[in-house]
Amino acid sequence: MVNQNALASIPKLDLSDFLSNDTALKTRFIQDLGKAYEDIGFVAIRNHGVDAMLLDQLYADVKAFFALPETVKIKYDDTAGGGQRGYTGFGKEHAKDRNAGDLKEFWHFGQYAPESDPLYSFYPANKTVTDVPRFNESGKAIYQALEHCGVQILRAIALHLNLQEDYFDDKVRCGNSILRPIHYPPITGEPKDAIRAGEHEDINLITLLVGASADGLEVLDRSGSWVAVTEVENHIVVNVGDMLQRLTNDRLKSTTHRVVNPPRELWNTPRYSIPFFLHPRPETRLDCLPSCIDQTHPKKYADCSANEFLMERLREIGLIK
């Protein structure tokens, strides 16, 4: 069942409250964010610091790239590298436990680590698109803006968990984060059991989604109903991923979501979306926090690193063998 009127139930928070010098506003933000992530798993954030003109520029560049002929886009393919950077073609990724490929193609911008960081040689280089002016420039600008915003949200999460405010700072500095512009092309034939993106949870700590060009995103709430999420104007939708759920021993909830096909009369409508998947550094431990383990909540997950968990999940969704 889909609840079409659930937007009102999405907590809408103002990041400037957390960043203010007003202790009461900051405390309320932390409480509201924590409650939302324990109960629902997602929030909408305004005053997030991402420049609207830069975002519009990136959407324009993304649309221009995906409009290129397949013979041009394939020059930027990184299938052999597990799709970590560059272009991944239509239908190559699928949700965990599904065989049908999702009805989408996408691009990956990765971390811009300085040469002084040991991870500089670990991460693959970003691919340079020569066929669309400003593509790489606008992608990098939005990547870094969303990364900065994500760090602020993680600081609020840390305080909610009674950790030091900067607990996550060094763990996500030059983390293995991904900005993923996605194109869901018009549907030209009966899709059978394939949908634009099958139901899944994200792998990472938190995901930040800035707008989308059409409806289709649905989130599964705790009652088992699908919530239709349209763009919340001037807000970023931020959800919890599996790494944070694992780290907190399920105290914070990873959000199950999907992108459904539009009604038949809108099959000719493409959809674009640009999520940012905030990952920690590969060596970061995801062992359950001791403060989240007690007799009522025994430890649920085996110890592992962020990179070990990521590789396991990439195999499950078909990006690496």
N, C-alpha and C positions, 0 to 999 in steps of 0.2 A: 504494500500500500504506500502511496506517495502523498505526503502532506504538503499541499501546494501553498499553504498559508503559514509556514513555519519560520519565515524570515524574521518575524517579530520575536521569535524565541532565541535567535542567535545573539549571544551577548555582544554588545557593541561598546568597545572601550577606547579611551583616548590616551595614546602613548605619552602625550605631553603631561598628563597627570603623573605618570611614573617618573618623568624626567624633571618635574618641578621641584622647588624647594619646600613645597607644602607637604609636611609629613602625613597629614590626614589624607590628602589626595593620593599620595604614593601608596600608603597602606591600603586604601580602598581598592586601588588598581590591582595590587598584589592579591588581595583576597578574592576579588571578582574573577581575575584570570585563573587563579588556582582552582576555584570552585567550578568554573567552566570546563577546565581541562580534566577535572576529576569526574564531572557529571556528563559532559557532552563531547569534549575532545576538540572543539574548535571555537574560535571567536573572530569577530571583525574588528580591525584596528584602524582608527583614523589618526591624522597627524603623525604619519609614519615616516615622513622625511623623503619619500620617493618623488622626485620631480615629475609632474604630470606631462610636461612637454617632452622630457626625455623618454618617458614611457610611450607616449604617442609615436615618437620617432622610431622606437624599437618595433612597435607593432607594424608600422609602415614598412620597415626594413624586412621584418619577418615575412610579411605577406608577399613582398617582392621576391624574396628568396624562394619561397615555396611555389611561386608561380613560374619559376625557371623550368626549362625542359628537364626531364628525368636524366638525360644524358649529361647535363651540366651538374645537377645536384649530386649525382653519383661520384663525381670527382672528389667530393668531400666525405665520402663514406668511410666509416671506421668499424665496420662489422668485425674485422679481424681483431680489433682491440677491445671488443666487447661494447662498442658504442659509447666509450667514455668521452669522446670528443667528436665534434662534427655531426654529420648527417646519418640518421637511421631511417631506412625506407619504410614504406607503407606495410603494415601487417607483421612486422618482424618481432614486435614485443607482444607478450600476452600476460594476462593476470595469472598469479599463482593458482595452480590447480585447474587452469583452463587451457585448452589446446588451441582454440580459435584465436588467431592474431587480432589484436586491437585495430580498429579502423582509423589509423593515424600514422603520420610521419613526424619526425621531430629532429631538433638540433640540440647539441649539448655544448654550452660554454662551461669551462671548468675553472679551477682556482688559478689565480694570478700570483703565485708565490714568488717572493724575491729570490735572487740567486744566493743570498746569504742563508736562506732556510734550507735545512737538509732535504726537505720535501721537493725542492725545485727540480731535482733530477728524477724523483719518484713519479711525479705527475706527468702525464702526456701533455705535450704542448697544445694550446688551442689552435684550431685550424683557421687560417686566414681566407676569408671569402673575397675574391677579387671581382666577382660579378655583381655585387650590390654595394655601392658606396655607403660608408658609415656603418655597415652591418656590425663589424667587430667593435667599433668605437661605442656605439649605442648599447651593444650587449654588455660590454665591460662596465659601462657606467651604471646600468641597472643592476648588474650582478653585485657590484660593490655597495650600492645603496641598500639593496635588500639584505646583504650580509650584515651591514651596520645595524639595520633595523632588527634583524634576528638576534643579534648579540644583546640588544636592550631587552628583548622579550625573554631571552634566556636568563638574564640577570633577575628579572621579576620572578621567573620560575624558581631560580635558586633560592631566593628569599622565602618563597612559599614553602619550599622543602626544608627550611631552616638550615640552609647552607650559607656560606659566605657569598655575598653578592657577585663576586668575580669568579665563582667556582668554575663556570664554563669557559671563561675568557681564554685561558691558555689551551683549552681542549679544542676550541673551534678556530683559533688563530691559524690561518692558512689551512683550514679544514678542507676535506674532500667534497666540498659543496658543488652543486650543479644547478645552473640556470637552463631550463628546458623550454624553449619555444616549441609549441605543438600545433600542427595543422591537422584538423579532421576534415578531409575533403568531402565534397558533396557525395551522397550515396546514389550510385547509378544503377544498382540492381538489388534484388532481395538479399539482405545480409545474413539470412539464416540465423545461426546462433551467435554471430559476432556483433558486438556493440562497439561504440567508439572507444571506451575504456572499461574493461570488466571490473567488477567490484574487487577492491584491494585496499590494503593499508600501505602507507609510504614506509620506506626503509629507514629513513633518516631520523634526526632529532625532532625538528619542526619543519613544516612546509609553509611558505608564504606565497599566496596566489594574488596577483595584481590584475584584476579584471579578466574578462573573457568576451569574445565577440558575439556569443550566442548562448542561450540557455542550454542545459543538459547535465550540469553537475548536480549530483544527488548524494547526500550524506545519510548514513544509517544511524538513527538515534538509538538511545538505550532501550526504548520500548519496542524496537524492531521495525519501526516505520522509516521509509525513505523520505528525507527532507529535500525538497527541490530548492537549490541555492542559486539565485540569480545574482548578478553583480550588485554589490552593496556600494553605492556611489561614494567615491573618495575614501573607501576603506580597503584594507588588505585582509583577506581571509587567511587565518593562521591556524593550522591544525597540528596535533601531536602525531609523531611517527613512531614506528616500532622500536627504534633505538632508545627513545626517551621512555616509552612504556616499559621496555626491558630493564633499563637502568633503575626505574622507580618501582620495579616489581609489581607492575600493573596499577600503581596508585594513580598515575596519569594515563588516560585512555587514548590509544592509537585509533584514529578515525577511519572507519570503513567507508569508502566512497566509490563512485563510479561516474562515468559520463555516458548517458543513454542516447540512443538514436532519436532524432527529432521525429515528429509526426510525418507521415508519408508526404503530405503536401509541402513539407519543408526539407525534403531530402536533398534538394538542389542547393541548400544553404551550407556553406563551409563554416567551420568553427575554429577560432584561434584562441590559445591560452598560453600563459607564460608563468608556470610555477617555479619557485626557487626552493630547492631541497637543501636544507642546511645540515651538513654532515660535520662530525668531529674529525680531528686528525686520525689517520689510519691506526696509529698505535694506541689510541685512547681505549681504556678498558670500559666495557659495558657491564661489568659485574654489578649485581644488584646492590644498591646503596644499603648499608647496614641499618640506617634509620627507617628504611621501608620494609624491614623484615621483623616479624614478631610471631607469637604463637598463633594469632588469628590470620596472619598473612605470611605463611612460610615461603621460603625462597623458591621461585618457580623456574628460574632459568640457570643453565650452566654458564660458568664464566667464559668470556670470550672477548676478543678485541673488536673494535669497530670494523677493521678491514676483514677479519674472518667472517663476521656476520654479513657484511656487504657482499662478499664473494658467494656466500651460500645463497643469498637472495637473488643475485644476478643470474645464478644458474637456474633457480626456480622459475624465473620469468623469461628465460630463453635468450638472454643477451650474451651469456657466455656458456660454453659447453663444459 
